[in-house]
Amino acid sequence: MLFLISNETITKLGMNVLVPVFIAFLFFIMWDLSKKNKAGKQGTFWIFVALGGGFFGFLIKMVLEYYFSRTL
């Protein structure tokens, strides 16, 4: 028996599962980076603002896609 997965299934899996897992790992890296460099509270805040901005953009994109797919 041959196990086949469509391209659409792989894309959905990647966008909905693997990318958020990767983003969570990046947040761990930012936290570890701030701790190892003794960035303090303000430094840690700015690390998360600067490097975490892409994550919030990704979340907004997912919410907008969901909203527009339901209204169309």
Sequence and secondary structure as in RCSB ss.txt:
>XXXX:A:sequence
MLFLISNETITKLGMNVLVPVFIAFLFFIMWDLSKKNKAGKQGTFWIFVALGGGFFGFLIKMVLEYYFSRTL
>XXXX:A:secstr
      HHHHHHHIIIIIHHHHHHHHHHHHHHHHHHTT HHHHHHHHHHHHHHHHHHHHHHHHHHHHHHHH 
